[in-house]
Amino acid sequence: MSGNTTLTRLRWSYTADVYGDPQRLGTPASTVLVGCSVSPRMSSDLTEPGRNGIMVGLTVYTPASADIDAATDQIVYRGDTYDIDGDVGRWESPYGSRIGGLEFSLRRAIG
């Protein structure tokens, strides 16, 4: 599946803090991903006390060649930065030997 949306992948470098937890370093490296498709996934109200906001979700389909690390990468879509929500799925075309692509979910909190 090939789309007409261009996304930007942000990949951070990490170091461990004094407790061994990962901490981002500097500025992320960015890579342009072409041939993607994006569809709405969900929006939900955040129900934490004292917070008035929503969680926005998208589903992304990329070519199989896209280099995505679900644990640490972020995606920029229409100027907004999203976190990858869950793992990246790899699928194959039902129409023979053509390679399908990758599918993953994005999320972003507003408010």
C-alpha positions, 0 to 999 in steps of 0.5 A: 500500500502506497500513500501520498502522505509524508511524515518525519521520524524523530530518533533520539540518542539516549544515555542512562541517568544516575538511576539507570533510566534512559534520558534523551540527549540533544536534538533528535535525528530526523528522517523523511518517510514518503509514501505513507497513509494516515487514518484517524484511530481514536480520540478520548477525554483524559479523566485525570483530576484537574486535567481538561484534555483529550488523547488523539490517536492515528493509525499509520501505514508506511512502506515496508522499508521504513525504519521505525523503532516503536520504543523510542521514535516519534513521528511528526504529522502536520506539524504535531509530534506523536508518540508510537503507541504499542508495537509496529506490525508488518503485513504482506499484500493479499495480492501475491508476493508484493511486500505490504508494509508497516502499520502502527498507532500514534497518540498525542495528548492535548491539554 
